[in-house]
């Protein structure tokens, strides 16, 4: 059987790995993934045939996984969060579609980075929200900023993936400047680094000051909408229950 599982492992904490993900990992003959993601779930990979690679070797991982599946090996490809959200599922499915490979493909959902981060800072996603990656490796900067502008104009809560890299430090500043055109300087902002992993850091700030905190590629930034507010250590985005009910 030409079986290929694209498995999201969530934030990397074993407790947040779904039962289905564990079940499918156990069915695999070979597991492929970025070495740091495999390290996060090493407890359940004992006695597994593992192929690890560096973070930038996405195409190599994808092609190896497809080739193993075509050889009849039940193959699993690991992504952090959900493999269909900035993960390996997109690249692999595009390759399969382009070449019309006959592979039994199954995408196993995982807890996304924005869900993980939000759970640690309250209910910032309780009303309409969007996620935007600030990585410009695959998406031109002008398109990224256009999306930020439209989301800001629409008053969406915004989750920012890949906010800062060693070389890319200005795009987050441009994003903040756009948001300041539409939102108050006191709009709540959460910076969550390494959610549910070792080295977890959480900071609640505001639109005016959040760039003063440490931000890197392991950070998720959640920016509230015009109605979001801070209560103790939580960010609350109302869903207008106060209109329907007498709270």
N, C-alpha and C positions, 0 to 999 in steps of 0.2 A: 504494500500500500504506500503511495506517495503522499505522506502526511507531513504537514508543516504547521506548527503552532507558533503564533506570534503572541508572546506572553507579557502582559504588563504586571510588574511586581509591586506597584505602588511606590511609596516613598523610600522603601528599602528596609523597613522594620518588619521582621518576620511576623509580628502580631497583625500587621496590616496587609499581609499577603492573603489573597482569597483562597478558599478551599479548592475552587476550580483550578486556579493557577498551580497549586501544589499537586493536584491530581494529574494535570497535563504534563508537568515537569517529570513526574514519576513515570509517565508513559514513554518519555523520549529516550531514544538511543544516543542522541548527542545534543548538547546544549551549547549555543553560541551566544556571545555577548561581549559588551565592553567590560574589561577586566574589573573595574571598580563596582559595576552593578552585580557581577557574579560574586564578588567578595561579600556584598551585603547579604546574600542568601546562601552562603557557603555551607551552612548547617544542613541544608536539604539537598546539597549537590554531592554528598559523599557517594563514592563509587560510580559517579556519572562520568561519561566521556565528555570533556569540556574543551571548547575552543574559545580562547579569549583573545581580545585585540584592543588596540588603542581607540580612543574616542572618535578619531577622525576617519577610521577605516570602515565607514558605513557601507560603501559599495562592495568592499571585499566580504564583509559579513553577510550581506544580502546574497551575493552570488554563491558563496560557499553553502549557505543554508539551502538555497534552491537546488544546488547540485546534489547535496546530500539527500534531499527529499526525492529528487528524480532517481537516485540510486536505490530508493526503497527504504531509506532510514527515516524513522520517525524523528523529526528534528524540531527543536524548540529554539526560538530566538527571543532573548530577554531584552526588554526595555524597562527603564524606570517609569514610574507613573503608569500611564496607559499607552500601549504601543501605537494606538491610532491617533494620539495627540502629540505631535512633534517627536514621534518615536519611529521605530523601524518598520512598522506595518505599511506606511505610505510608500516608502521606497520599494519594498519587496513586492507589494501588490502592483505597482506600476511596471516593474520588470516582468512579472508574470503575465500581466495584461498585454504588454508590448509583444511578447514572444509566444503568447497563447500556450503557456506550459500547462500540462494536465497534472495539476497538483491539488490534493484535498487540503484546502487552507482553512484554518480556524483562528480567529482573533479572540484572545482571552483578555477581557477588560481588567484594568487595574485602577486603583485609587489615584486620581490625577494629582499633580503637584499643587494646583490651585485649591483643590478640595482639602488636601492635607494642610496647607498653610492656613486656609480659612478656619479650619476646625480649631486651630490653636489661638485664634484671636477673636472668637465670637461668631457673629453671623453677618459678615460683610457681604455675602453673596445672596442675601435673602430676597433681593429684587433683581431685575434684569442686569446681566453682566456679560462681559466679553473677555477673552484672553488675547493678548498680542505679544508675539515674540519680537524682541528688539535686535535679534541676530540679523545682520545684513549679509550673511554668507550666501543665502539663497533668495532673499527678498531685498530689492533695492530700497535704500533709505527713504526715497521720496514716497514710495508706496506705504512703507511703515508709518511715516508721519501723517500721511493722508488718512490712514485707518485710525490713528490716534485722534486726529482732528474730528473725524466723523463720530467716533465713540464719545469724545468729550462733548461734542455738540448734542448728542443724543442722551446725555446724562447717564450713560452706562457706568456701573461699577467696573473697574478695569483691573485685570490681573496681568502683570507684566512678567513674561518669561525671559530668561537670558538677558537681564537688564544691563549688565556691564561685563566687559572682558578686558584683558590687559591692554589690547589695542583700541577697543571701542569704548570710549568714555564720554563722548559728547552727546550721543543719541538720547541718553536718559535725561540730560539737561534740556535738550530741545523738546522732549516729551513733556517735561514739567512746565516749560514755558507755554506750550500749547494749552495744557490743562488750566493754567492760571488765567487764561482768557475767559474761561467758562465757569470756574469754581473758586470758592472762597479759599483764602490762604490757610484757613483752619480745617479744611477738609481732611478727615482722618486718613492716614496712610499706615499700612503695616508692612514691615520688612521681616520676612521669615526666612531664615537661613538653615539649611540642613534639617528640614522638618522631619521629625521622628527618626533622626539619625544621631550618631555621636556628634558633638559640637553644635547642637541646636542653639540658635540664637533668635530671639524675638524682640522686636522693637516697635512700639506704637508711636507714631509721630504725626506730622501734618504735612500738607502740600508745600508749605513754606520751608520746612526744615528737614524733610526726610533725606535729602542728599548729604546731610552731615553724618549720617550713619554709614557703617561699612556695608558695601553692596558688592556682590560678585556673581559668578555664573551659578552658584549654588543657592542663590537667593530668589525668592518670589516676592514681588511687590504687589500689594493689593491697595488700590486707591478707591475710596468711597465715592458715592454720588453726592448730589447736592443736599440730600436728606440724611446721609449717614452721620452718626455721632458716636462719641466715646462714653462708655459707662465703665468706670473702674479700669480693668485691664481688657475690656472687650470693645470691639467695634460692632455697632448695630446699624444695619441698613433696614429701615422699616419697610414692611410690605403693606402698609396702610390698614393694618388690623384695627387701628384706632378709629377709622372711618366706619368700618362694619360693626364693630363691637364696642361696648362700653368697658374699656380697660380700667 
